Amino acid sequence: MGRNQIQHYGGPLIAILLGLATIAGLALTLGGETFRAASAIWFLVLIPHWLVILFLCWLANDFRVHALALPKVKSVHPNEDFILVSEKDWLGMEVSVLLFKQEGNFERLLCAGVVSNIQQNRLVQIRLITTGLEADERKQLINKINDGRLDTLIVKPGHRTEAVAT
């Protein structure tokens, strides 16, 4: 990860703690002396529990957002049948992926691929599966992939299959 771990996890933890302390302090202040005498111990017991619960909810959301994000396509090497994408936690060796092309609101399936190498610079090589395609189909596929618009290429988890006709 390229971010400071203490800030990433500590910031929300402190924010949750300060929010709970503010709510408890406001309730104890506005509740009056009898409410404060009856409820102060409950607040001391419940704040750590709520702190843990809310932080775990934040962690679950953080994991969902970051760990399952799709990689960005960095470069295309159509003559060698591979593309380079950014690193993601779910991209490991021999993981099957599917390559899509964004066409307006529609994602068109181009072909399947397999992670073949995780480079020293943390970029991931995905070997495109083009076996079984005729020469014309392969040329169409390469033209669609290598049209200069990397932002329209989408890599998603997939199932290893033979080449997909475009």
Secondary structure, 3 states (H helix, E strand, C coil): CCCCHHHHHHHHHHHHHHHHHHHHHHHHHHCHHHHHHHHHHHHHHHHHHHHHHHHHHHHHHHHHHHHCCCCCEEEEEHHHCEEEECCCCCCCCCCEEEEEEEECCEEEEEEEEEEEEECCCCCEEEEECCCCCCHHHHHHHHHHHCCCCHHHEEEEECCCCCCCCC
